[in-house]
Amino acid sequence: MTTRRQRFIDEMEVRGLSRHTKEFYVGFVSRLSRHYRRAPDKLSEDELKAYLLHLLREKKNGRGTLSIGQRAAV
């Protein structure tokens, strides 16, 4: 596990997020990173918005998923 990922998990733990929420957030960031083939901290805000639109329009994800994804990527 990378140091960056561990810090992300530690931060969620400090905030008291549930195991399920932490797993979703880590999975979302991982898929985002794979989509662009770059580390998430190297992505622009425009790329994040484009990915969220991709999930909404092409993958037919619900708005709730997108809202959670936005919080995970911040």
Backbone as XML, in Angstrom:
<?xml version="1.0"?>
<chain id="A" units="angstrom">
  <residue number="1" name="MET">
    <atom name="N" x="0.846" y="-1.176" z="0.000"/>
    <atom name="CA" x="0.000" y="0.000" z="0.000"/>
    <atom name="C" x="0.889" y="1.236" z="0.000"/>
  </residue>
  <residue number="2" name="THR">
    <atom name="N" x="0.522" y="2.198" z="-0.804"/>
    <atom name="CA" x="1.316" y="3.418" z="-0.880"/>
    <atom name="C" x="1.080" y="4.283" z="0.360"/>
  </residue>
  <residue number="3" name="THR">
    <atom name="N" x="2.035" y="5.143" z="0.624"/>
    <atom name="CA" x="1.920" y="6.070" z="1.749"/>
    <atom name="C" x="0.718" y="6.988" z="1.558"/>
  </residue>
  <residue number="4" name="ARG">
    <atom name="N" x="0.511" y="7.437" z="0.343"/>
    <atom name="CA" x="-0.612" y="8.339" z="0.026"/>
    <atom name="C" x="-1.946" y="7.667" z="0.336"/>
  </residue>
  <residue number="5" name="ARG">
    <atom name="N" x="-2.074" y="6.403" z="-0.081"/>
    <atom name="CA" x="-3.323" y="5.676" z="0.164"/>
    <atom name="C" x="-3.531" y="5.481" z="1.668"/>
  </residue>
  <residue number="6" name="GLN">
    <atom name="N" x="-2.465" y="5.157" z="2.382"/>
    <atom name="CA" x="-2.591" y="4.960" z="3.821"/>
    <atom name="C" x="-3.001" y="6.246" z="4.527"/>
  </residue>
  <residue number="7" name="ARG">
    <atom name="N" x="-2.457" y="7.376" z="4.099"/>
    <atom name="CA" x="-2.862" y="8.667" z="4.690"/>
    <atom name="C" x="-4.338" y="8.934" z="4.427"/>
  </residue>
  <residue number="8" name="PHE">
    <atom name="N" x="-4.791" y="8.610" z="3.240"/>
    <atom name="CA" x="-6.196" y="8.774" z="2.869"/>
    <atom name="C" x="-7.088" y="7.930" z="3.790"/>
  </residue>
  <residue number="9" name="ILE">
    <atom name="N" x="-6.714" y="6.678" z="3.976"/>
    <atom name="CA" x="-7.473" y="5.775" z="4.849"/>
    <atom name="C" x="-7.437" y="6.267" z="6.289"/>
  </residue>
  <residue number="10" name="ASP">
    <atom name="N" x="-6.267" y="6.698" z="6.750"/>
    <atom name="CA" x="-6.145" y="7.214" z="8.117"/>
    <atom name="C" x="-7.044" y="8.429" z="8.327"/>
  </residue>
  <residue number="11" name="GLU">
    <atom name="N" x="-7.086" y="9.315" z="7.352"/>
    <atom name="CA" x="-7.925" y="10.510" z="7.453"/>
    <atom name="C" x="-9.398" y="10.127" z="7.564"/>
  </residue>
  <residue number="12" name="MET">
    <atom name="N" x="-9.827" y="9.149" z="6.785"/>
    <atom name="CA" x="-11.221" y="8.710" z="6.847"/>
    <atom name="C" x="-11.526" y="8.071" z="8.196"/>
  </residue>
  <residue number="13" name="GLU">
    <atom name="N" x="-10.561" y="7.334" z="8.719"/>
    <atom name="CA" x="-10.742" y="6.703" z="10.022"/>
    <atom name="C" x="-10.901" y="7.754" z="11.120"/>
  </residue>
  <residue number="14" name="VAL">
    <atom name="N" x="-10.064" y="8.793" z="11.070"/>
    <atom name="CA" x="-10.151" y="9.876" z="12.047"/>
    <atom name="C" x="-11.525" y="10.549" z="11.977"/>
  </residue>
  <residue number="15" name="ARG">
    <atom name="N" x="-12.068" y="10.649" z="10.782"/>
    <atom name="CA" x="-13.392" y="11.283" z="10.598"/>
    <atom name="C" x="-14.540" y="10.364" z="11.016"/>
  </residue>
  <residue number="16" name="GLY">
    <atom name="N" x="-14.211" y="9.114" z="11.313"/>
    <atom name="CA" x="-15.232" y="8.182" z="11.788"/>
    <atom name="C" x="-16.104" y="7.579" z="10.711"/>
  </residue>
  <residue number="17" name="LEU">
    <atom name="N" x="-15.602" y="7.508" z="9.483"/>
    <atom name="CA" x="-16.388" y="6.931" z="8.395"/>
    <atom name="C" x="-16.515" y="5.420" z="8.579"/>
  </residue>
  <residue number="18" name="SER">
    <atom name="N" x="-17.601" y="4.880" z="8.124"/>
    <atom name="CA" x="-17.831" y="3.433" z="8.240"/>
    <atom name="C" x="-16.890" y="2.665" z="7.318"/>
  </residue>
  <residue number="19" name="ARG">
    <atom name="N" x="-16.719" y="1.396" z="7.609"/>
    <atom name="CA" x="-15.873" y="0.525" z="6.788"/>
    <atom name="C" x="-16.365" y="0.528" z="5.347"/>
  </residue>
  <residue number="20" name="HIS">
    <atom name="N" x="-17.688" y="0.439" z="5.177"/>
    <atom name="CA" x="-18.261" y="0.415" z="3.829"/>
    <atom name="C" x="-17.951" y="1.715" z="3.076"/>
  </residue>
  <residue number="21" name="THR">
    <atom name="N" x="-18.091" y="2.841" z="3.739"/>
    <atom name="CA" x="-17.818" y="4.135" z="3.109"/>
    <atom name="C" x="-16.346" y="4.234" z="2.732"/>
  </residue>
  <residue number="22" name="LYS">
    <atom name="N" x="-15.468" y="3.816" z="3.631"/>
    <atom name="CA" x="-14.028" y="3.855" z="3.331"/>
    <atom name="C" x="-13.703" y="2.976" z="2.132"/>
  </residue>
  <residue number="23" name="GLU">
    <atom name="N" x="-14.293" y="1.792" z="2.070"/>
    <atom name="CA" x="-14.048" y="0.901" z="0.932"/>
    <atom name="C" x="-14.537" y="1.529" z="-0.369"/>
  </residue>
  <residue number="24" name="PHE">
    <atom name="N" x="-15.708" y="2.170" z="-0.322"/>
    <atom name="CA" x="-16.236" y="2.825" z="-1.523"/>
    <atom name="C" x="-15.303" y="3.942" z="-1.975"/>
  </residue>
  <residue number="25" name="TYR">
    <atom name="N" x="-14.876" y="4.789" z="-1.040"/>
    <atom name="CA" x="-14.008" y="5.911" z="-1.380"/>
    <atom name="C" x="-12.685" y="5.432" z="-1.981"/>
  </residue>
  <residue number="26" name="VAL">
    <atom name="N" x="-12.064" y="4.448" z="-1.358"/>
    <atom name="CA" x="-10.794" y="3.929" z="-1.867"/>
    <atom name="C" x="-10.999" y="3.330" z="-3.263"/>
  </residue>
  <residue number="27" name="GLY">
    <atom name="N" x="-12.084" y="2.604" z="-3.439"/>
    <atom name="CA" x="-12.389" y="2.020" z="-4.750"/>
    <atom name="C" x="-12.629" y="3.083" z="-5.805"/>
  </residue>
  <residue number="28" name="PHE">
    <atom name="N" x="-13.358" y="4.143" z="-5.442"/>
    <atom name="CA" x="-13.634" y="5.221" z="-6.382"/>
    <atom name="C" x="-12.330" y="5.869" z="-6.846"/>
  </residue>
  <residue number="29" name="VAL">
    <atom name="N" x="-11.475" y="6.210" z="-5.892"/>
    <atom name="CA" x="-10.209" y="6.873" z="-6.233"/>
    <atom name="C" x="-9.332" y="5.941" z="-7.068"/>
  </residue>
  <residue number="30" name="SER">
    <atom name="N" x="-9.359" y="4.661" z="-6.750"/>
    <atom name="CA" x="-8.586" y="3.684" z="-7.524"/>
    <atom name="C" x="-9.083" y="3.611" z="-8.969"/>
  </residue>
  <residue number="31" name="ARG">
    <atom name="N" x="-10.397" y="3.560" z="-9.153"/>
    <atom name="CA" x="-10.955" y="3.518" z="-10.521"/>
    <atom name="C" x="-10.661" y="4.807" z="-11.277"/>
  </residue>
  <residue number="32" name="LEU">
    <atom name="N" x="-10.751" y="5.935" z="-10.592"/>
    <atom name="CA" x="-10.421" y="7.222" z="-11.207"/>
    <atom name="C" x="-8.968" y="7.223" z="-11.693"/>
  </residue>
  <residue number="33" name="SER">
    <atom name="N" x="-8.083" y="6.763" z="-10.856"/>
    <atom name="CA" x="-6.662" y="6.713" z="-11.199"/>
    <atom name="C" x="-6.407" y="5.773" z="-12.384"/>
  </residue>
  <residue number="34" name="ARG">
    <atom name="N" x="-7.056" y="4.621" z="-12.380"/>
    <atom name="CA" x="-6.893" y="3.673" z="-13.495"/>
    <atom name="C" x="-7.449" y="4.250" z="-14.791"/>
  </residue>
  <residue number="35" name="HIS">
    <atom name="N" x="-8.555" y="4.970" z="-14.690"/>
    <atom name="CA" x="-9.184" y="5.562" z="-15.879"/>
    <atom name="C" x="-8.198" y="6.493" z="-16.598"/>
  </residue>
  <residue number="36" name="TYR">
    <atom name="N" x="-7.479" y="7.298" z="-15.823"/>
    <atom name="CA" x="-6.540" y="8.263" z="-16.412"/>
    <atom name="C" x="-5.098" y="7.762" z="-16.441"/>
  </residue>
  <residue number="37" name="ARG">
    <atom name="N" x="-4.862" y="6.593" z="-15.830"/>
    <atom name="CA" x="-3.515" y="5.999" z="-15.774"/>
    <atom name="C" x="-2.492" y="6.956" z="-15.148"/>
  </residue>
  <residue number="38" name="ARG">
    <atom name="N" x="-2.962" y="7.664" z="-14.114"/>
    <atom name="CA" x="-2.099" y="8.583" z="-13.359"/>
    <atom name="C" x="-2.537" y="8.593" z="-11.905"/>
  </residue>
  <residue number="39" name="ALA">
    <atom name="N" x="-1.641" y="9.001" z="-11.054"/>
    <atom name="CA" x="-1.981" y="9.141" z="-9.639"/>
    <atom name="C" x="-3.081" y="10.186" z="-9.486"/>
  </residue>
  <residue number="40" name="PRO">
    <atom name="N" x="-3.995" y="9.979" z="-8.559"/>
    <atom name="CA" x="-5.116" y="10.904" z="-8.413"/>
    <atom name="C" x="-4.699" y="12.335" z="-8.096"/>
  </residue>
  <residue number="41" name="ASP">
    <atom name="N" x="-3.590" y="12.514" z="-7.398"/>
    <atom name="CA" x="-3.162" y="13.884" z="-7.071"/>
    <atom name="C" x="-2.548" y="14.601" z="-8.267"/>
  </residue>
  <residue number="42" name="LYS">
    <atom name="N" x="-2.403" y="13.907" z="-9.380"/>
    <atom name="CA" x="-1.881" y="14.511" z="-10.609"/>
    <atom name="C" x="-3.002" y="14.896" z="-11.575"/>
  </residue>
  <residue number="43" name="LEU">
    <atom name="N" x="-4.249" y="14.692" z="-11.170"/>
    <atom name="CA" x="-5.385" y="14.984" z="-12.033"/>
    <atom name="C" x="-5.924" y="16.385" z="-11.759"/>
  </residue>
  <residue number="44" name="SER">
    <atom name="N" x="-6.442" y="16.995" z="-12.784"/>
    <atom name="CA" x="-7.013" y="18.335" z="-12.640"/>
    <atom name="C" x="-8.488" y="18.238" z="-12.229"/>
  </residue>
  <residue number="45" name="GLU">
    <atom name="N" x="-9.025" y="19.360" z="-11.817"/>
    <atom name="CA" x="-10.440" y="19.424" z="-11.475"/>
    <atom name="C" x="-11.289" y="19.145" z="-12.715"/>
  </residue>
  <residue number="46" name="ASP">
    <atom name="N" x="-10.848" y="19.615" z="-13.872"/>
    <atom name="CA" x="-11.579" y="19.353" z="-15.120"/>
    <atom name="C" x="-11.609" y="17.861" z="-15.442"/>
  </residue>
  <residue number="47" name="GLU">
    <atom name="N" x="-10.505" y="17.163" z="-15.184"/>
    <atom name="CA" x="-10.482" y="15.717" z="-15.426"/>
    <atom name="C" x="-11.438" y="14.999" z="-14.474"/>
  </residue>
  <residue number="48" name="LEU">
    <atom name="N" x="-11.487" y="15.433" z="-13.231"/>
    <atom name="CA" x="-12.421" y="14.839" z="-12.281"/>
    <atom name="C" x="-13.860" y="15.051" z="-12.757"/>
  </residue>
  <residue number="49" name="LYS">
    <atom name="N" x="-14.185" y="16.262" z="-13.199"/>
    <atom name="CA" x="-15.531" y="16.539" z="-13.689"/>
    <atom name="C" x="-15.851" y="15.691" z="-14.918"/>
  </residue>
  <residue number="50" name="ALA">
    <atom name="N" x="-14.889" y="15.539" z="-15.804"/>
    <atom name="CA" x="-15.099" y="14.718" z="-16.997"/>
    <atom name="C" x="-15.349" y="13.262" z="-16.610"/>
  </residue>
  <residue number="51" name="TYR">
    <atom name="N" x="-14.637" y="12.771" z="-15.610"/>
    <atom name="CA" x="-14.825" y="11.393" z="-15.152"/>
    <atom name="C" x="-16.219" y="11.228" z="-14.540"/>
  </residue>
  <residue number="52" name="LEU">
    <atom name="N" x="-16.639" y="12.196" z="-13.749"/>
    <atom name="CA" x="-17.975" y="12.125" z="-13.150"/>
    <atom name="C" x="-19.057" y="12.147" z="-14.225"/>
  </residue>
  <residue number="53" name="LEU">
    <atom name="N" x="-18.879" y="12.969" z="-15.253"/>
    <atom name="CA" x="-19.835" y="12.976" z="-16.367"/>
    <atom name="C" x="-19.822" y="11.645" z="-17.109"/>
  </residue>
  <residue number="54" name="HIS">
    <atom name="N" x="-18.654" y="11.049" z="-17.267"/>
    <atom name="CA" x="-18.522" y="9.727" z="-17.888"/>
    <atom name="C" x="-19.337" y="8.701" z="-17.093"/>
  </residue>
  <residue number="55" name="LEU">
    <atom name="N" x="-19.213" y="8.740" z="-15.764"/>
    <atom name="CA" x="-19.967" y="7.807" z="-14.923"/>
    <atom name="C" x="-21.473" y="8.040" z="-15.061"/>
  </residue>
  <residue number="56" name="LEU">
    <atom name="N" x="-21.869" y="9.279" z="-15.126"/>
    <atom name="CA" x="-23.283" y="9.624" z="-15.221"/>
    <atom name="C" x="-23.861" y="9.260" z="-16.583"/>
  </residue>
  <residue number="57" name="ARG">
    <atom name="N" x="-23.189" y="9.656" z="-17.638"/>
    <atom name="CA" x="-23.734" y="9.500" z="-18.986"/>
    <atom name="C" x="-23.507" y="8.117" z="-19.591"/>
  </residue>
  <residue number="58" name="GLU">
    <atom name="N" x="-22.308" y="7.592" z="-19.437"/>
    <atom name="CA" x="-21.975" y="6.338" z="-20.104"/>
    <atom name="C" x="-22.169" y="5.118" z="-19.219"/>
  </residue>
  <residue number="59" name="LYS">
    <atom name="N" x="-21.859" y="5.250" z="-17.960"/>
    <atom name="CA" x="-21.980" y="4.116" z="-17.038"/>
    <atom name="C" x="-23.325" y="4.088" z="-16.331"/>
  </residue>
  <residue number="60" name="LYS">
    <atom name="N" x="-24.100" y="5.171" z="-16.511"/>
    <atom name="CA" x="-25.456" y="5.272" z="-15.957"/>
    <atom name="C" x="-25.468" y="5.186" z="-14.431"/>
  </residue>
  <residue number="61" name="ASN">
    <atom name="N" x="-24.420" y="5.703" z="-13.782"/>
    <atom name="CA" x="-24.404" y="5.770" z="-12.318"/>
    <atom name="C" x="-25.383" y="6.835" z="-11.865"/>
  </residue>
  <residue number="62" name="GLY">
    <atom name="N" x="-25.939" y="6.637" z="-10.683"/>
    <atom name="CA" x="-26.871" y="7.607" z="-10.123"/>
    <atom name="C" x="-26.155" y="8.829" z="-9.574"/>
  </residue>
  <residue number="63" name="ARG">
    <atom name="N" x="-26.896" y="9.866" z="-9.371"/>
    <atom name="CA" x="-26.330" y="11.117" z="-8.836"/>
    <atom name="C" x="-25.782" y="10.927" z="-7.432"/>
  </residue>
  <residue number="64" name="GLY">
    <atom name="N" x="-26.367" y="10.042" z="-6.653"/>
    <atom name="CA" x="-25.870" y="9.767" z="-5.311"/>
    <atom name="C" x="-24.444" y="9.236" z="-5.346"/>
  </residue>
  <residue number="65" name="THR">
    <atom name="N" x="-24.181" y="8.341" z="-6.287"/>
    <atom name="CA" x="-22.838" y="7.797" z="-6.457"/>
    <atom name="C" x="-21.870" y="8.903" z="-6.843"/>
  </residue>
  <residue number="66" name="LEU">
    <atom name="N" x="-22.302" y="9.807" z="-7.712"/>
    <atom name="CA" x="-21.438" y="10.896" z="-8.141"/>
    <atom name="C" x="-21.142" y="11.835" z="-6.982"/>
  </residue>
  <residue number="67" name="SER">
    <atom name="N" x="-22.134" y="12.087" z="-6.167"/>
    <atom name="CA" x="-21.944" y="12.964" z="-5.008"/>
    <atom name="C" x="-20.920" y="12.366" z="-4.054"/>
  </residue>
  <residue number="68" name="ILE">
    <atom name="N" x="-21.039" y="11.079" z="-3.803"/>
    <atom name="CA" x="-20.085" y="10.401" z="-2.931"/>
    <atom name="C" x="-18.700" y="10.413" z="-3.574"/>
  </residue>
  <residue number="69" name="GLY">
    <atom name="N" x="-18.652" y="10.192" z="-4.876"/>
    <atom name="CA" x="-17.379" y="10.208" z="-5.591"/>
    <atom name="C" x="-16.697" y="11.552" z="-5.512"/>
  </residue>
  <residue number="70" name="GLN">
    <atom name="N" x="-17.456" y="12.628" z="-5.580"/>
    <atom name="CA" x="-16.878" y="13.957" z="-5.477"/>
    <atom name="C" x="-16.228" y="14.147" z="-4.107"/>
  </residue>
  <residue number="71" name="ARG">
    <atom name="N" x="-16.906" y="13.682" z="-3.062"/>
    <atom name="CA" x="-16.334" y="13.812" z="-1.712"/>
    <atom name="C" x="-15.082" y="12.953" z="-1.579"/>
  </residue>
  <residue number="72" name="ALA">
    <atom name="N" x="-15.069" y="11.793" z="-2.203"/>
    <atom name="CA" x="-13.900" y="10.914" z="-2.101"/>
    <atom name="C" x="-12.699" y="11.520" z="-2.785"/>
  </residue>
  <residue number="73" name="ALA">
    <atom name="N" x="-12.928" y="12.229" z="-3.858"/>
    <atom name="CA" x="-11.819" y="12.756" z="-4.655"/>
    <atom name="C" x="-11.282" y="14.079" z="-4.133"/>
  </residue>
  <residue number="74" name="VAL">
    <atom name="N" x="-11.946" y="14.664" z="-3.187"/>
    <atom name="CA" x="-11.494" y="15.963" z="-2.662"/>
    <atom name="C" x="-10.333" y="15.795" z="-1.711"/>
  </residue>
</chain>
